Amino acid sequence: MKPGAGAARSVAMNEHEIDDRDLGPGDPADPAAPERIDGALCPECLGVGANPAGETCPVCDGTGRATGRTGGA
């Protein structure tokens, strides 16, 4: 390790620890925050019920909800 490389780290952290404090979820009201995937929605169409071509989603049959075969309820 180069001298002075650890100066930006917190004093409580050891050399082998990873600083992951900024990797957690931020402000949920922030409009620029990435959206979380809802487990109740179909993973194929993301709740729309249709694919981009306008056809009924073959995974959820157009309901937009996760089914037993996709791991949902």
N, CA, C and O atoms as CSV, one atom per row, in Angstrom:
chain,resi,resn,atom,element,x,y,z
A,1,MET,N,N,0.840,-1.172,0.000
A,1,MET,CA,C,0.000,0.000,0.000
A,1,MET,C,C,0.888,1.239,0.000
A,1,MET,O,O,1.891,1.294,0.712
A,2,LYS,N,N,0.517,2.219,-0.793
A,2,LYS,CA,C,1.307,3.450,-0.897
A,2,LYS,C,C,1.087,4.323,0.325
A,2,LYS,O,O,0.000,4.321,0.901
A,3,PRO,N,N,2.100,5.063,0.722
A,3,PRO,CA,C,1.907,5.967,1.862
A,3,PRO,C,C,0.848,7.014,1.556
A,3,PRO,O,O,0.840,7.599,0.473
A,4,GLY,N,N,-0.034,7.245,2.500
A,4,GLY,CA,C,-1.082,8.243,2.332
A,4,GLY,C,C,-2.313,7.728,1.608
A,4,GLY,O,O,-3.297,8.456,1.481
A,5,ALA,N,N,-2.283,6.471,1.124
A,5,ALA,CA,C,-3.433,5.938,0.387
A,5,ALA,C,C,-4.630,5.714,1.298
A,5,ALA,O,O,-5.771,5.770,0.840
A,6,GLY,N,N,-4.389,5.462,2.579
A,6,GLY,CA,C,-5.483,5.210,3.505
A,6,GLY,C,C,-5.991,6.462,4.190
A,6,GLY,O,O,-6.826,6.376,5.091
A,7,ALA,N,N,-5.513,7.601,3.789
A,7,ALA,CA,C,-5.893,8.837,4.466
A,7,ALA,C,C,-7.368,9.164,4.293
A,7,ALA,O,O,-7.959,9.791,5.172
A,8,ALA,N,N,-7.983,8.755,3.177
A,8,ALA,CA,C,-9.376,9.093,2.924
A,8,ALA,C,C,-10.329,8.137,3.640
A,8,ALA,O,O,-11.519,8.429,3.758
A,9,ARG,N,N,-9.824,7.002,4.117
A,9,ARG,CA,C,-10.684,6.027,4.774
A,9,ARG,C,C,-10.956,6.413,6.225
A,9,ARG,O,O,-10.208,7.174,6.839
A,10,SER,N,N,-12.030,5.876,6.743
A,10,SER,CA,C,-12.378,6.104,8.136
A,10,SER,C,C,-11.347,5.429,9.034
A,10,SER,O,O,-10.771,4.405,8.666
A,11,VAL,N,N,-11.121,5.996,10.192
A,11,VAL,CA,C,-10.144,5.452,11.132
A,11,VAL,C,C,-10.607,4.093,11.653
A,11,VAL,O,O,-9.768,3.258,11.992
A,12,ALA,N,N,-11.911,3.846,11.728
A,12,ALA,CA,C,-12.439,2.616,12.301
A,12,ALA,C,C,-12.303,1.424,11.356
A,12,ALA,O,O,-12.534,0.293,11.783
A,13,MET,N,N,-11.941,1.629,10.109
A,13,MET,CA,C,-11.854,0.537,9.147
A,13,MET,C,C,-10.451,-0.060,9.117
A,13,MET,O,O,-9.452,0.652,9.216
A,14,ASN,N,N,-10.400,-1.366,8.980
A,14,ASN,CA,C,-9.120,-2.047,8.820
A,14,ASN,C,C,-8.720,-2.047,7.358
A,14,ASN,O,O,-9.535,-1.719,6.495
A,15,GLU,N,N,-7.508,-2.401,7.072
A,15,GLU,CA,C,-7.002,-2.389,5.695
A,15,GLU,C,C,-7.737,-3.387,4.801
A,15,GLU,O,O,-7.887,-3.137,3.605
A,16,HIS,N,N,-8.197,-4.513,5.351
A,16,HIS,CA,C,-8.850,-5.543,4.551
A,16,HIS,C,C,-10.362,-5.349,4.424
A,16,HIS,O,O,-11.011,-6.132,3.732
A,17,GLU,N,N,-10.930,-4.358,5.052
A,17,GLU,CA,C,-12.368,-4.117,4.959
A,17,GLU,C,C,-12.702,-3.281,3.731
A,17,GLU,O,O,-11.888,-2.484,3.265
A,18,ILE,N,N,-13.894,-3.472,3.225
A,18,ILE,CA,C,-14.363,-2.742,2.051
A,18,ILE,C,C,-15.319,-1.648,2.511
A,18,ILE,O,O,-16.243,-1.904,3.284
A,19,ASP,N,N,-15.095,-0.443,2.037
A,19,ASP,CA,C,-15.965,0.681,2.386
A,19,ASP,C,C,-17.202,0.631,1.495
A,19,ASP,O,O,-17.164,1.073,0.347
A,20,ASP,N,N,-18.291,0.097,2.022
A,20,ASP,CA,C,-19.527,-0.031,1.250
A,20,ASP,C,C,-20.631,0.877,1.775
A,20,ASP,O,O,-21.809,0.625,1.521
A,21,ARG,N,N,-20.272,1.913,2.492
A,21,ARG,CA,C,-21.287,2.806,3.061
A,21,ARG,C,C,-22.113,3.509,1.994
A,21,ARG,O,O,-23.293,3.774,2.222
A,22,ASP,N,N,-21.541,3.818,0.848
A,22,ASP,CA,C,-22.278,4.530,-0.198
A,22,ASP,C,C,-22.998,3.591,-1.163
A,22,ASP,O,O,-23.594,4.064,-2.131
A,23,LEU,N,N,-22.963,2.278,-0.935
A,23,LEU,CA,C,-23.588,1.334,-1.840
A,23,LEU,C,C,-25.016,0.998,-1.470
A,23,LEU,O,O,-25.713,0.344,-2.245
A,24,GLY,N,N,-25.462,1.422,-0.319
A,24,GLY,CA,C,-26.820,1.130,0.126
A,24,GLY,C,C,-27.835,2.011,-0.572
A,24,GLY,O,O,-27.472,2.919,-1.320
A,25,PRO,N,N,-29.112,1.743,-0.326
A,25,PRO,CA,C,-30.149,2.560,-0.948
A,25,PRO,C,C,-30.081,3.998,-0.449
A,25,PRO,O,O,-29.864,4.245,0.737
A,26,GLY,N,N,-30.264,4.913,-1.340
A,26,GLY,CA,C,-30.236,6.326,-0.982
A,26,GLY,C,C,-31.602,6.807,-0.559
A,26,GLY,O,O,-32.391,6.051,0.007
A,27,ASP,N,N,-31.872,8.036,-0.827
A,27,ASP,CA,C,-33.150,8.639,-0.483
A,27,ASP,C,C,-34.240,8.053,-1.385
A,27,ASP,O,O,-34.142,8.202,-2.603
A,28,PRO,N,N,-35.266,7.398,-0.850
A,28,PRO,CA,C,-36.307,6.808,-1.698
A,28,PRO,C,C,-37.134,7.849,-2.450
A,28,PRO,O,O,-37.799,7.508,-3.429
A,29,ALA,N,N,-37.107,9.100,-2.017
A,29,ALA,CA,C,-37.857,10.145,-2.703
A,29,ALA,C,C,-37.060,10.787,-3.829
A,29,ALA,O,O,-37.586,11.641,-4.542
A,30,ASP,N,N,-35.804,10.395,-4.002
A,30,ASP,CA,C,-34.957,10.963,-5.043
A,30,ASP,C,C,-35.428,10.474,-6.410
A,30,ASP,O,O,-35.402,9.268,-6.655
A,31,PRO,N,N,-35.858,11.361,-7.311
A,31,PRO,CA,C,-36.355,10.921,-8.619
A,31,PRO,C,C,-35.270,10.315,-9.499
A,31,PRO,O,O,-35.582,9.606,-10.456
A,32,ALA,N,N,-34.011,10.579,-9.197
A,32,ALA,CA,C,-32.924,10.019,-9.991
A,32,ALA,C,C,-32.472,8.662,-9.473
A,32,ALA,O,O,-31.616,8.026,-10.089
A,33,ALA,N,N,-33.029,8.202,-8.356
A,33,ALA,CA,C,-32.648,6.907,-7.796
A,33,ALA,C,C,-33.172,5.788,-8.696
A,33,ALA,O,O,-34.266,5.904,-9.246
A,34,PRO,N,N,-32.408,4.710,-8.852
A,34,PRO,CA,C,-32.883,3.594,-9.679
A,34,PRO,C,C,-34.107,2.943,-9.053
A,34,PRO,O,O,-34.231,2.866,-7.830
A,35,GLU,N,N,-35.002,2.481,-9.903
A,35,GLU,CA,C,-36.223,1.853,-9.424
A,35,GLU,C,C,-35.926,0.442,-8.941
A,35,GLU,O,O,-35.074,-0.252,-9.496
A,36,ARG,N,N,-36.631,0.032,-7.913
A,36,ARG,CA,C,-36.494,-1.333,-7.428
A,36,ARG,C,C,-37.469,-2.227,-8.196
A,36,ARG,O,O,-38.562,-1.795,-8.563
A,37,ILE,N,N,-37.068,-3.459,-8.430
A,37,ILE,CA,C,-37.926,-4.401,-9.138
A,37,ILE,C,C,-38.937,-4.970,-8.154
A,37,ILE,O,O,-38.569,-5.450,-7.082
A,38,ASP,N,N,-40.195,-4.914,-8.516
A,38,ASP,CA,C,-41.270,-5.415,-7.673
A,38,ASP,C,C,-41.417,-6.914,-7.919
A,38,ASP,O,O,-41.644,-7.336,-9.053
A,39,GLY,N,N,-41.290,-7.721,-6.866
A,39,GLY,CA,C,-41.384,-9.164,-6.990
A,39,GLY,C,C,-42.766,-9.664,-7.355
A,39,GLY,O,O,-42.909,-10.820,-7.752
A,40,ALA,N,N,-43.780,-8.837,-7.233
A,40,ALA,CA,C,-45.136,-9.253,-7.571
A,40,ALA,C,C,-45.438,-9.074,-9.050
A,40,ALA,O,O,-46.456,-9.562,-9.540
A,41,LEU,N,N,-44.560,-8.377,-9.764
A,41,LEU,CA,C,-44.785,-8.148,-11.186
A,41,LEU,C,C,-44.124,-9.227,-12.033
A,41,LEU,O,O,-43.142,-9.843,-11.619
A,42,CYS,N,N,-44.665,-9.443,-13.202
A,42,CYS,CA,C,-44.111,-10.416,-14.140
A,42,CYS,C,C,-42.694,-10.006,-14.528
A,42,CYS,O,O,-42.474,-8.853,-14.897
A,43,PRO,N,N,-41.724,-10.923,-14.453
A,43,PRO,CA,C,-40.347,-10.569,-14.787
A,43,PRO,C,C,-40.120,-10.340,-16.280
A,43,PRO,O,O,-39.128,-9.725,-16.670
A,44,GLU,N,N,-41.025,-10.826,-17.103
A,44,GLU,CA,C,-40.866,-10.681,-18.549
A,44,GLU,C,C,-41.361,-9.322,-19.051
A,44,GLU,O,O,-40.654,-8.639,-19.793
A,45,CYS,N,N,-42.563,-8.933,-18.653
A,45,CYS,CA,C,-43.151,-7.686,-19.147
A,45,CYS,C,C,-43.126,-6.570,-18.106
A,45,CYS,O,O,-43.521,-5.441,-18.400
A,46,LEU,N,N,-42.667,-6.874,-16.892
A,46,LEU,CA,C,-42.586,-5.916,-15.788
A,46,LEU,C,C,-43.936,-5.288,-15.454
A,46,LEU,O,O,-44.019,-4.109,-15.111
A,47,GLY,N,N,-44.985,-6.088,-15.558
A,47,GLY,CA,C,-46.311,-5.651,-15.147
A,47,GLY,C,C,-47.158,-5.034,-16.240
A,47,GLY,O,O,-48.312,-4.682,-15.998
A,48,VAL,N,N,-46.615,-4.897,-17.436
A,48,VAL,CA,C,-47.379,-4.282,-18.530
A,48,VAL,C,C,-48.431,-5.241,-19.072
A,48,VAL,O,O,-49.537,-4.819,-19.408
A,49,GLY,N,N,-48.098,-6.524,-19.159
A,49,GLY,CA,C,-49.041,-7.511,-19.678
A,49,GLY,C,C,-48.878,-7.776,-21.156
A,49,GLY,O,O,-49.573,-8.625,-21.715
A,50,ALA,N,N,-47.966,-7.060,-21.800
A,50,ALA,CA,C,-47.725,-7.249,-23.230
A,50,ALA,C,C,-46.242,-7.064,-23.515
A,50,ALA,O,O,-45.530,-6.390,-22.770
A,51,ASN,N,N,-45.792,-7.666,-24.598
A,51,ASN,CA,C,-44.396,-7.475,-24.991
A,51,ASN,C,C,-44.284,-6.233,-25.869
A,51,ASN,O,O,-45.311,-5.655,-26.226
A,52,PRO,N,N,-43.085,-5.804,-26.227
A,52,PRO,CA,C,-42.951,-4.576,-27.026
A,52,PRO,C,C,-43.667,-4.625,-28.373
A,52,PRO,O,O,-43.991,-3.580,-28.937
A,53,ALA,N,N,-43.916,-5.817,-28.888
A,53,ALA,CA,C,-44.625,-5.942,-30.167
A,53,ALA,C,C,-46.133,-5.787,-29.997
A,53,ALA,O,O,-46.863,-5.756,-30.988
A,54,GLY,N,N,-46.610,-5.689,-28.754
A,54,GLY,CA,C,-48.030,-5.511,-28.503
A,54,GLY,C,C,-48.773,-6.813,-28.286
A,54,GLY,O,O,-49.987,-6.804,-28.080
A,55,GLU,N,N,-48.066,-7.934,-28.330
A,55,GLU,CA,C,-48.704,-9.230,-28.117
A,55,GLU,C,C,-48.830,-9.507,-26.619
A,55,GLU,O,O,-48.073,-8.959,-25.817
A,56,THR,N,N,-49.766,-10.340,-26.251
A,56,THR,CA,C,-49.958,-10.715,-24.853
A,56,THR,C,C,-48.701,-11.404,-24.340
A,56,THR,O,O,-48.116,-12.240,-25.028
A,57,CYS,N,N,-48.297,-11.054,-23.152
A,57,CYS,CA,C,-47.093,-11.640,-22.551
A,57,CYS,C,C,-47.283,-13.144,-22.385
A,57,CYS,O,O,-48.273,-13.575,-21.795
A,58,PRO,N,N,-46.347,-13.955,-22.898
A,58,PRO,CA,C,-46.494,-15.406,-22.788
A,58,PRO,C,C,-46.223,-15.944,-21.381
A,58,PRO,O,O,-46.600,-17.075,-21.076
A,59,VAL,N,N,-45.587,-15.168,-20.535
A,59,VAL,CA,C,-45.254,-15.643,-19.188
A,59,VAL,C,C,-46.427,-15.463,-18.240
A,59,VAL,O,O,-46.777,-16.389,-17.509
A,60,CYS,N,N,-47.038,-14.288,-18.240
A,60,CYS,CA,C,-48.134,-14.015,-17.288
A,60,CYS,C,C,-49.507,-14.052,-17.949
A,60,CYS,O,O,-50.515,-13.824,-17.281
A,61,ASP,N,N,-49.564,-14.333,-19.234
A,61,ASP,CA,C,-50.827,-14.373,-19.990
A,61,ASP,C,C,-51.581,-13.057,-19.933
A,61,ASP,O,O,-52.812,-13.043,-19.948
A,62,GLY,N,N,-50.848,-11.950,-19.867
A,62,GLY,CA,C,-51.464,-10.631,-19.923
A,62,GLY,C,C,-51.888,-10.056,-18.606
A,62,GLY,O,O,-52.410,-8.942,-18.570
A,63,THR,N,N,-51.687,-10.771,-17.508
A,63,THR,CA,C,-52.124,-10.258,-16.210
A,63,THR,C,C,-51.141,-9.252,-15.645
A,63,THR,O,O,-51.534,-8.367,-14.884
A,64,GLY,N,N,-49.867,-9.371,-16.004
A,64,GLY,CA,C,-48.856,-8.470,-15.481
A,64,GLY,C,C,-48.339,-8.884,-14.113
A,64,GLY,O,O,-47.435,-8.244,-13.577
A,65,ARG,N,N,-48.894,-9.937,-13.545
A,65,ARG,CA,C,-48.501,-10.412,-12.218
A,65,ARG,C,C,-47.641,-11.650,-12.337
A,65,ARG,O,O,-47.781,-12.428,-13.281
A,66,ALA,N,N,-46.750,-11.830,-11.374
A,66,ALA,CA,C,-45.924,-13.027,-11.336
A,66,ALA,C,C,-46.825,-14.242,-11.079
A,66,ALA,O,O,-47.764,-14.173,-10.286
A,67,THR,N,N,-46.535,-15.320,-11.741
A,67,THR,CA,C,-47.331,-16.546,-11.576
A,67,THR,C,C,-46.493,-17.586,-10.866
A,67,THR,O,O,-45.311,-17.366,-10.604
A,68,GLY,N,N,-47.096,-18.711,-10.555
A,68,GLY,CA,C,-46.394,-19.791,-9.873
A,68,GLY,C,C,-45.184,-20.277,-10.650
A,68,GLY,O,O,-44.177,-20.650,-10.046
A,69,ARG,N,N,-45.257,-20.282,-11.962
A,69,ARG,CA,C,-44.120,-20.783,-12.741
A,69,ARG,C,C,-43.003,-19.771,-12.872
A,69,ARG,O,O,-41.905,-20.130,-13.298
A,70,THR,N,N,-43.247,-18.499,-12.515
A,70,THR,CA,C,-42.168,-17.506,-12.518
A,70,THR,C,C,-41.633,-17.281,-11.130
A,70,THR,O,O,-40.754,-16.442,-10.936
A,71,GLY,N,N,-42.145,-18.016,-10.150
A,71,GLY,CA,C,-41.649,-17.888,-8.797
A,71,GLY,C,C,-42.474,-16.976,-7.910
A,71,GLY,O,O,-42.164,-16.813,-6.730
A,72,GLY,N,N,-43.515,-16.383,-8.458
A,72,GLY,CA,C,-44.350,-15.480,-7.665
A,72,GLY,C,C,-45.529,-16.218,-7.059
A,72,GLY,O,O,-45.608,-17.445,-7.098
A,73,ALA,N,N,-46.433,-15.448,-6.505
A,73,ALA,CA,C,-47.607,-16.038,-5.847
A,73,ALA,C,C,-48.729,-16.273,-6.831
A,73,ALA,O,O,-49.792,-16.763,-6.449
